[in-house]
């Protein structure tokens, strides 16, 4: 099943759930089960808030990657999420970590240039810091993402570093399941 088919299936399932929910609410009100209807409305509102929050984060990831692509035309762009280590690495490089969650999960992008890897955030006009591309600079590492330790991309030149969860597939990455994306990002930074 390709991405388009999955998207269509998701929309159909969402429409079916919406029809079911309206039917269920109407039936509960008709049977004078107002308390049950109120609970169902609360559950639906909670689901809506979660879906909208995830959609906003995913949009920020793709929007930031597109922004970096415009700022650094011709560069390979690696969309990603921060890890808890990213904040420490920013401070060690003398860069701002403002606007990032302390436990990781904030959208970020890496611009891979011939001589360096730049760390970009929040659609800023310049990168926050950069790491020199040296042999062995990119590797698979562990990163703290929320309360879990996940596989991550670490780029280090011995002076500066960055550890991120690559997000070529942002929904999987947001859940901390980016194993294939990590290998792809390591190859992108290595120039493979």
VENNOR-V968038 format. One record per helix or strand of 3 or more residues. SS is the DSSP state (@ for helix, = for strand). FROM is the first residue (numbers start at 1). TO is the last residue. If there is no record, write none. Layout:
BEGIN
ss: {SS,SS}
from: {FROM,FROM}
to: {TO,TO}
END
This chain:
BEGIN
ss: {@,@,=,@,=,=,=,=,=,=,@,@}
from: {3,34,76,84,107,116,129,138,148,161,170,179}
to: {30,71,82,92,112,120,132,145,156,166,174,190}
END
